[in-house]
């Protein structure tokens, strides 16, 4: 069996992470009486993964099954030329543009001081509304380009057996010749695992 695997390396892709600028969080202190303070932090992280596969495969294969061209000529007695059987089973498997992508973004969940909202010494009857939102976006782009050309030729020969010019009887018999070819082509297979 002939097996060929063409896979575009994920290394040609890239992972980009962008975040909002880091700062030291929000501190609320020394507010007046009956004051109302609204504080909000939005932490947004965008991840972009791009994978590009581009492959071309051209195959020219010839299979031969030969059991002929046997001779039993010029014998003083009987001449016998009997060919046996010839059988070939060929398997051709091609995989192109196979991408196995495993992305782990779970470590990206760590917090920092920029996520803190601290409240200290507010005035009497004051109201503080604090809101912290964390958003993570993941975008995956896969581009596959593949071209497969298979050319297979089968040559079967079971003739050309001779039993000539014998003083006795001459017998020439050909055997059976057969070729079985199985061609499997797999294109653009993706396994994607993302851990957020």
Secondary structure, DSSP 8 states (H G I E B T S, - for coil): -EEEEE---GGGSEEEEEE------EEEES--TT-EEEEEEEEEEEEEEEEEEEEEEEEEEEEEEE----B--S-SS-EEEE---EEEEEEEEEEEEEEEEEEE-GGGG---GGG-EEEES--TT-EEEEEEEEEEEEEEEEEEEEEEEEEEEEEEE----B--S-SS-EEEE---EEEEEEEEEEEEEEEEEEE-
